[in-house]
Amino acid sequence: MHRIAVSVRKIGTTLLLFLLSVPRAPAGPQSGSVSETEEPGWPQFRGPRRDGVCEETGLMRKWPEGGPKRLWTASRIGHGYSSPIIAEGALYITGDVDDALVISAFDLDGPLRWKTTNGRSWKGPWPGARASCSYDEGRLYHMNAHGRVVCLDPADGKEIWAVDALERFGAGNISWGVSECLLVDGDRVIVTPGGAKSLMAALDKKTGETVWSSEPLRFQRTRRSGGEAVDPPLPDADKAGYAYPILCELGGHRLIAGCSARHLFCVDAETGKILWTHQIPTRYEVIGSIPLLWRDSIFFTAPDDFGGQMFRVRADGDRVRFEKLWETPLDNCHGALVLVDGRLYGSGYRRFRGWACIDASTGEMLYSDRNLANGSVIHADGRLYVLAEDGVMALLKPTPNGFETAGRFRLVDGPQRQDAWAHPVICRGRLYLRRHDDLFCYDIRER
């Protein structure tokens, strides 16, 4: 028995030494996750994760000539570029009518439920409604082009509370009007007023009271909007951008990643503390494309000189660092991109004209196509739903070597203006497209 025990100990020692001698695999990337609403449907701009990816299946693999069947049209919804949201059996969309920003609620088969207003319309450059609504726990939230934040009862449109975010935080409006689609984080609504008092703030979603506000994003201005040099440089506080932020969790930190007029930034979601900024050369102080999370990294893109860049996020204790991994000439303006199975899909603007597929791990442009105008894109059931800004709607199948067209049609007849900017929406087998005063609903279910 003693000899058996000695032998077992020798075997155990040998096994331990063997295991210690085996090289360990390098630690993998920090696991990141983007915040996803628990609300069913399409309750906010770009969907449940704000990333333009729809999880529905059973959709048409190919469209017939002329496109899928149109089920209904809602006209005279007001002028604008916002997309609809869908929650709790209703559709909500914004539009500018005369002097007012109008929010309309529709049944999913087309009839109007109610209309209400949220302050003034936007009559500056490119007039029309900007932001989509956000739905959360039986309340509807929206910010108009002048920074008025409203909370509504979605049953009848009754106003529960309202806040002038620009006035409260001492901010001025931006050239083409506030365009932020509001992010709801738990019991808070996140706003980005910018300016000398605060870059970002969190409001109590039940009352509109301020929960926290960040410090301003201060920098040395060397160029004015348009590119004119400022000499000597002047101290300044950055204004709001045109894209909305995303909420993600990385390395035990809850982070809000967003874009101001001239910066990429990241703040602590619990306190609003600015953790990281990166100044970029935006010619006209326009950053309008939404950040995307991929594994342990965040992709940002902006028009003209910046293009697109992927940053790895390192969270060490209380410290958060961003490390640039790669860059691409794809300079999306406001149509956003989608990231599916390690590939980025989207269109450029001026630096790169056309549509492209990019390897998210390396930044390599795998292929491109210039047969469609720039535009917006969402993904569902293995297909890209592309609305080009000239009004052409296309169904594209991404392959290892290129885009295959599985259908296309023109949304409306008439002059081909380059301003079909509302993003497509897919919910319960239906495709929703907006062009100015009209909203169209199509049946895209496979038969």
C-alpha positions as CSV (number, residue, x, y, z in Angstrom):
1,M,0.0,0.0,0.0
2,H,2.9,2.3,0.8
3,R,4.5,1.7,-2.6
4,I,1.1,2.5,-4.3
5,A,0.8,5.8,-2.4
6,V,4.4,6.8,-3.4
7,S,3.7,5.9,-7.0
8,V,0.5,8.0,-7.0
9,R,2.4,11.0,-5.6
10,K,5.1,10.6,-8.2
11,I,2.5,10.5,-11.0
12,G,0.8,13.6,-9.6
13,T,4.1,15.4,-9.3
14,T,5.1,14.5,-12.9
15,L,1.6,15.6,-14.2
16,L,1.9,18.9,-12.3
17,L,5.4,19.6,-13.8
18,F,4.1,18.7,-17.2
19,L,1.1,21.0,-17.0
20,L,3.4,23.8,-15.7
21,S,5.7,23.3,-18.7
22,V,3.0,23.6,-21.3
23,P,3.0,27.1,-22.8
24,R,-0.2,29.0,-22.0
25,A,-2.3,30.4,-24.7
26,P,-2.2,34.2,-24.8
27,A,-5.1,35.9,-23.1
28,G,-7.9,36.7,-25.5
29,P,-9.3,40.1,-26.1
30,Q,-11.4,41.7,-23.5
31,S,-15.0,40.7,-24.0
32,G,-17.2,43.6,-24.9
33,S,-21.0,43.9,-25.2
34,V,-23.2,46.7,-26.4
35,S,-26.3,47.6,-24.5
36,E,-29.5,46.1,-25.9
37,T,-33.0,47.3,-24.9
38,E,-35.4,44.8,-23.6
39,E,-38.2,46.4,-25.5
40,P,-39.5,44.3,-28.4
41,G,-39.8,45.6,-32.0
42,W,-37.6,48.5,-33.3
43,P,-37.9,50.8,-30.3
44,Q,-35.1,53.2,-31.1
45,F,-33.1,54.5,-34.1
46,R,-31.1,51.7,-35.7
47,G,-32.8,49.0,-33.7
48,P,-32.5,47.2,-30.3
49,R,-28.7,47.6,-30.1
50,R,-28.5,50.8,-32.1
51,D,-26.3,49.0,-34.6
52,G,-28.6,48.5,-37.6
53,V,-28.8,44.7,-37.3
54,C,-32.2,43.0,-37.3
55,E,-32.3,39.4,-36.1
56,E,-35.5,38.4,-38.0
57,T,-35.4,35.5,-40.4
58,G,-37.8,34.2,-43.0
59,L,-37.4,37.3,-45.2
60,M,-37.4,37.3,-49.0
61,R,-34.2,36.2,-50.5
62,K,-34.9,38.0,-53.7
63,W,-37.3,40.8,-54.7
64,P,-39.6,40.7,-57.7
65,E,-39.3,43.3,-60.5
66,G,-40.4,46.6,-59.0
67,G,-39.7,45.6,-55.4
68,P,-41.8,43.9,-52.7
69,K,-45.5,44.5,-52.2
70,R,-46.4,47.9,-50.8
71,L,-49.0,47.5,-48.0
72,W,-49.7,51.1,-47.2
73,T,-48.5,54.7,-47.3
74,A,-48.9,57.5,-44.8
75,S,-48.7,60.9,-46.4
76,R,-48.3,64.4,-45.0
77,I,-46.4,63.2,-42.0
78,G,-44.2,66.4,-42.1
79,H,-40.9,67.1,-43.8
80,G,-37.8,65.4,-42.4
81,Y,-35.1,62.8,-42.4
82,S,-35.9,60.8,-39.2
83,S,-36.8,57.1,-39.3
84,P,-39.8,55.5,-37.6
85,I,-39.6,53.4,-34.5
86,I,-42.0,50.6,-33.6
87,A,-43.0,49.5,-30.1
88,E,-46.0,48.0,-28.4
89,G,-48.0,47.7,-31.6
90,A,-47.6,51.2,-32.8
91,L,-45.3,53.2,-35.1
92,Y,-44.0,56.7,-34.1
93,I,-42.4,59.2,-36.5
94,T,-41.4,62.8,-36.5
95,G,-41.8,65.5,-39.1
96,D,-41.8,69.3,-39.4
97,V,-45.2,70.9,-40.3
98,D,-45.1,74.7,-40.7
99,D,-43.7,76.0,-37.5
100,A,-43.9,72.9,-35.3
101,L,-42.1,69.6,-34.9
102,V,-44.9,67.0,-35.1
103,I,-44.8,63.5,-33.6
104,S,-47.3,61.1,-35.2
105,A,-48.4,57.7,-33.9
106,F,-49.8,55.1,-36.3
107,D,-51.4,51.6,-36.0
108,L,-49.2,49.0,-37.8
109,D,-51.8,48.7,-40.5
110,G,-51.7,52.4,-41.3
111,P,-54.4,54.4,-39.5
112,L,-53.3,57.5,-37.5
113,R,-53.7,57.2,-33.7
114,W,-52.7,60.7,-32.6
115,K,-50.5,63.7,-33.3
116,T,-48.7,66.0,-30.9
117,T,-45.9,68.6,-31.1
118,N,-42.4,69.0,-29.6
119,G,-41.5,72.7,-30.0
120,R,-40.4,74.4,-33.1
121,S,-39.6,73.0,-36.5
122,W,-36.1,73.4,-38.1
123,K,-36.0,76.1,-40.8
124,G,-32.2,76.4,-41.1
125,P,-30.1,74.6,-43.7
126,W,-31.8,71.4,-44.9
127,P,-35.1,72.1,-43.1
128,G,-36.9,69.1,-41.6
129,A,-37.1,66.9,-38.6
130,R,-33.8,65.3,-37.5
131,A,-34.1,62.8,-34.7
132,S,-36.2,59.7,-34.2
133,C,-38.0,58.9,-31.0
134,S,-36.9,56.4,-28.4
135,Y,-39.4,54.1,-26.5
136,D,-38.7,52.7,-23.0
137,E,-40.9,51.3,-20.3
138,G,-44.1,52.8,-21.5
139,R,-42.7,56.3,-22.3
140,L,-41.7,58.0,-25.5
141,Y,-38.6,60.3,-25.6
142,H,-37.5,62.8,-28.3
143,M,-35.3,65.8,-28.7
144,N,-36.1,68.4,-31.4
145,A,-33.6,70.3,-33.6
146,H,-33.4,73.1,-31.0
147,G,-32.5,70.8,-28.0
148,R,-36.0,70.5,-26.5
149,V,-36.3,67.1,-24.8
150,V,-39.8,65.7,-24.2
151,C,-41.2,62.7,-22.5
152,L,-44.6,61.6,-23.8
153,D,-47.3,59.1,-22.9
154,P,-47.3,56.8,-26.0
155,A,-51.0,56.0,-25.5
156,D,-52.2,59.6,-26.4
157,G,-49.1,61.8,-26.9
158,K,-49.7,63.7,-23.7
159,E,-46.6,65.6,-22.5
160,I,-45.3,64.3,-19.2
161,W,-42.2,66.6,-18.9
162,A,-40.0,68.7,-21.1
163,V,-36.5,70.2,-20.8
164,D,-34.6,72.7,-22.9
165,A,-31.2,70.9,-22.8
166,L,-29.3,73.6,-24.6
167,E,-30.6,76.3,-22.2
168,R,-30.1,74.2,-19.1
169,F,-26.5,73.4,-19.9
170,G,-25.5,76.7,-21.5
171,A,-25.0,75.4,-25.0
172,G,-25.5,76.9,-28.4
173,N,-27.1,75.1,-31.3
174,I,-25.0,73.6,-34.1
175,S,-25.0,74.5,-37.8
176,W,-27.5,71.9,-39.1
177,G,-29.6,71.5,-35.9
178,V,-29.4,69.1,-33.0
179,S,-29.9,65.6,-34.4
180,E,-29.3,63.3,-31.4
181,C,-31.6,60.2,-31.1
182,L,-31.8,59.8,-27.3
183,L,-30.2,56.9,-25.5
184,V,-32.1,55.6,-22.5
185,D,-29.8,53.9,-19.9
186,G,-31.8,52.4,-17.1
187,D,-33.6,55.2,-15.3
188,R,-31.7,57.9,-17.2
189,V,-31.9,59.7,-20.6
190,I,-28.6,60.7,-22.1
191,V,-28.2,64.0,-23.9
192,T,-25.1,65.7,-25.5
193,P,-25.6,69.5,-25.3
194,G,-21.9,70.3,-25.7
195,G,-20.6,73.8,-25.0
196,A,-18.8,75.6,-22.2
197,K,-20.8,74.0,-19.3
198,S,-21.0,70.3,-20.1
199,L,-20.3,67.9,-22.9
200,M,-22.9,65.2,-21.9
201,A,-25.6,64.9,-19.3
202,A,-28.0,62.3,-17.8
203,L,-31.6,63.2,-17.1
204,D,-33.9,61.3,-14.8
205,K,-36.3,59.6,-17.3
206,K,-39.3,60.1,-15.0
207,T,-38.8,63.7,-14.2
208,G,-36.2,65.3,-16.5
209,E,-34.1,66.4,-13.5
210,T,-30.3,66.3,-14.0
211,V,-28.7,63.2,-12.6
212,W,-25.1,64.0,-13.7
213,S,-23.4,66.2,-16.1
214,S,-19.8,65.9,-17.4
215,E,-17.2,68.6,-17.6
216,P,-16.9,70.4,-21.0
217,L,-14.6,69.0,-23.6
218,R,-12.0,71.7,-23.8
219,F,-9.4,72.0,-26.6
220,Q,-7.2,74.4,-28.5
221,R,-8.9,75.5,-31.6
222,T,-6.5,75.8,-34.6
223,R,-9.2,75.9,-37.4
224,R,-12.6,77.3,-37.8
225,S,-15.5,75.3,-39.4
226,G,-14.7,75.3,-43.1
227,G,-10.9,75.0,-42.6
228,E,-9.7,78.6,-42.0
229,A,-6.7,78.7,-39.7
230,V,-6.9,80.2,-36.3
231,D,-3.6,81.8,-35.4
232,P,-2.8,81.9,-32.6
233,P,-4.9,79.0,-31.4
234,L,-7.7,79.8,-29.1
235,P,-9.1,77.9,-26.1
236,D,-12.6,76.5,-26.8
237,A,-15.2,73.9,-25.6
238,D,-16.5,71.5,-28.2
239,K,-20.1,71.6,-29.4
240,A,-22.4,68.6,-30.0
241,G,-22.0,66.4,-33.0
242,Y,-24.7,64.9,-35.2
243,A,-24.4,61.2,-34.2
244,Y,-25.9,59.5,-31.2
245,P,-23.8,57.6,-28.7
246,I,-23.7,53.9,-27.9
247,L,-23.6,52.3,-24.5
248,C,-21.3,49.3,-24.0
249,E,-19.5,47.3,-21.3
250,L,-15.8,46.6,-21.6
251,G,-13.4,45.3,-18.9
252,G,-16.0,45.9,-16.1
253,H,-16.7,49.5,-17.2
254,R,-19.9,50.8,-18.5
255,L,-18.9,53.3,-21.2
256,I,-20.7,55.7,-23.4
257,A,-18.9,56.3,-26.7
258,G,-19.9,59.2,-28.8
259,C,-18.8,62.0,-31.1
260,S,-18.8,65.8,-30.6
261,A,-18.2,68.4,-33.3
262,R,-14.4,67.7,-33.5
263,H,-13.8,64.8,-31.2
264,L,-14.4,61.2,-30.5
265,F,-15.0,60.6,-26.8
266,C,-15.8,58.1,-24.1
267,V,-17.4,58.8,-20.8
268,D,-18.2,56.8,-17.7
269,A,-21.9,55.9,-17.8
270,E,-22.3,56.1,-14.1
271,T,-20.7,59.5,-13.4
272,G,-20.3,61.2,-16.8
273,K,-16.6,61.6,-16.3
274,I,-14.8,62.0,-19.6
275,L,-12.3,59.1,-19.9
276,W,-10.9,59.6,-23.4
277,T,-11.0,62.1,-26.2
278,H,-9.5,62.1,-29.7
279,Q,-9.5,65.2,-31.8
280,I,-10.1,64.7,-35.6
281,P,-9.9,67.1,-38.5
282,T,-13.5,67.5,-39.4
283,R,-13.6,70.2,-42.1
284,Y,-17.2,71.4,-41.3
285,E,-17.4,70.1,-37.8
286,V,-19.7,67.3,-38.9
287,I,-19.5,63.8,-37.3
288,G,-22.8,62.0,-38.1
289,S,-22.1,58.3,-38.1
290,I,-22.7,56.1,-35.1
291,P,-19.8,54.2,-33.4
292,L,-19.9,50.4,-33.6
293,L,-18.5,47.9,-31.0
294,W,-16.6,44.9,-32.3
295,R,-15.1,42.5,-29.7
296,D,-12.9,44.8,-27.6
297,S,-12.8,47.6,-30.0
298,I,-14.9,50.6,-31.2
299,F,-15.1,51.8,-34.8
300,F,-15.6,55.5,-35.6
301,T,-16.0,57.1,-39.0
302,A,-16.3,60.7,-40.2
303,P,-16.4,62.5,-43.5
304,D,-13.4,63.9,-45.5
305,D,-10.0,63.7,-43.9
306,F,-10.6,61.3,-41.1
307,G,-12.1,58.3,-42.9
308,G,-12.6,55.4,-40.4
309,Q,-10.6,54.1,-37.6
310,M,-10.8,51.1,-35.3
311,F,-9.7,51.6,-31.7
312,R,-9.0,48.8,-29.2
313,V,-10.2,49.7,-25.7
314,R,-8.1,48.7,-22.7
315,A,-9.6,49.0,-19.2
316,D,-7.1,48.7,-16.4
317,G,-8.8,49.4,-13.1
318,D,-10.1,53.0,-13.3
319,R,-8.0,53.8,-16.4
320,V,-9.4,53.4,-19.9
321,R,-7.0,53.6,-22.9
322,F,-7.7,53.6,-26.6
323,E,-5.2,52.1,-29.0
324,K,-5.6,52.7,-32.8
325,L,-5.5,49.4,-34.7
326,W,-6.1,50.4,-38.2
327,E,-7.7,53.1,-40.5
328,T,-9.6,53.1,-43.8
329,P,-10.5,55.8,-46.3
330,L,-14.2,54.9,-45.9
331,D,-15.5,58.3,-44.7
332,N,-19.2,57.7,-43.9
333,C,-21.1,60.9,-43.3
334,H,-24.4,60.0,-41.7
335,G,-25.7,56.8,-43.3
336,A,-23.9,54.6,-40.7
337,L,-22.4,51.2,-41.2
338,V,-23.3,47.7,-40.1
339,L,-20.9,45.1,-38.6
340,V,-21.8,41.4,-39.3
341,D,-19.6,38.3,-38.9
342,G,-16.4,40.4,-38.6
343,R,-17.1,42.5,-41.7
344,L,-18.1,46.2,-41.9
345,Y,-20.5,47.2,-44.7
346,G,-21.3,50.8,-45.7
347,S,-20.7,53.7,-48.1
348,G,-18.3,56.5,-48.1
349,Y,-18.8,60.2,-48.8
350,R,-16.1,62.4,-50.4
351,R,-12.8,60.7,-49.6
352,F,-14.2,57.3,-50.8
353,R,-17.2,57.2,-53.1
354,G,-19.1,53.9,-53.2
355,W,-20.0,50.9,-51.1
356,A,-17.4,48.7,-49.4
357,C,-16.8,45.6,-47.4
358,I,-14.0,45.9,-44.8
359,D,-12.4,43.2,-42.7
360,A,-13.0,44.3,-39.1
361,S,-9.9,42.7,-37.8
362,T,-7.4,44.3,-40.2
363,G,-9.1,47.2,-41.9
364,E,-8.5,45.7,-45.3
365,M,-11.1,46.7,-47.9
366,L,-12.1,43.3,-49.3
367,Y,-14.2,44.7,-52.1
368,S,-16.2,47.8,-53.2
369,D,-18.9,48.8,-55.6
370,R,-19.8,52.1,-57.2
371,N,-23.1,51.2,-58.8
372,L,-25.2,52.8,-56.0
373,A,-25.1,56.3,-54.6
374,N,-24.0,56.8,-51.0
375,G,-26.7,56.0,-48.4
376,S,-27.8,54.2,-45.3
377,V,-27.8,50.5,-44.6
378,I,-29.3,47.9,-42.2
379,H,-28.8,44.1,-42.1
380,A,-31.3,41.3,-41.8
381,D,-31.4,37.6,-42.6
382,G,-28.2,37.5,-44.7
383,R,-29.0,40.6,-46.7
384,L,-28.1,44.3,-46.7
385,Y,-31.0,46.7,-47.1
386,V,-29.5,49.8,-48.8
387,L,-31.3,53.1,-49.3
388,A,-29.2,55.3,-51.5
389,E,-29.6,59.0,-51.1
390,D,-31.0,59.4,-54.6
391,G,-34.0,57.3,-53.6
392,V,-33.0,53.9,-55.0
393,M,-33.7,51.0,-52.6
394,A,-31.6,47.9,-53.1
395,L,-31.4,44.4,-51.6
396,L,-27.8,43.2,-51.6
397,K,-26.4,39.8,-50.8
398,P,-22.8,40.1,-49.4
399,T,-20.6,37.3,-50.7
400,P,-16.9,36.6,-50.1
401,N,-16.0,38.4,-53.3
402,G,-18.6,41.1,-53.8
403,F,-22.2,42.4,-53.6
404,E,-24.9,40.5,-55.5
405,T,-28.0,42.5,-56.2
406,A,-31.1,40.6,-55.2
407,G,-33.6,43.4,-56.0
408,R,-34.0,47.1,-56.4
409,F,-36.6,49.8,-57.0
410,R,-37.0,53.5,-56.9
411,L,-38.8,54.8,-53.9
412,V,-40.5,57.7,-55.5
413,D,-40.6,59.1,-59.0
414,G,-39.5,62.6,-59.9
415,P,-36.3,64.5,-59.6
416,Q,-33.4,62.5,-58.2
417,R,-32.5,64.7,-55.3
418,Q,-29.6,63.5,-53.1
419,D,-31.5,63.7,-49.8
420,A,-33.2,60.3,-49.1
421,W,-31.5,60.1,-45.7
422,A,-34.0,58.3,-43.5
423,H,-32.6,54.9,-42.5
424,P,-34.6,51.8,-43.4
425,V,-36.5,49.9,-40.6
426,I,-37.4,46.2,-40.5
427,C,-39.9,44.8,-38.0
428,R,-42.1,41.7,-38.1
429,G,-41.5,41.0,-41.7
430,R,-42.2,44.5,-42.8
431,L,-39.8,47.1,-44.4
432,Y,-40.5,50.8,-43.6
433,L,-39.0,53.6,-45.7
434,R,-39.4,57.3,-45.4
435,R,-39.0,60.0,-48.1
436,H,-39.8,63.5,-47.0
437,D,-43.5,63.7,-46.2
438,D,-44.3,60.1,-47.0
439,L,-43.8,56.8,-45.1
440,F,-44.1,53.5,-47.0
441,C,-44.6,50.0,-45.6
442,Y,-43.7,46.9,-47.6
443,D,-44.2,43.2,-47.0
444,I,-40.9,41.4,-47.2
445,R,-41.8,38.0,-45.8
446,E,-40.8,34.9,-47.7
447,R,-43.9,33.1,-49.0
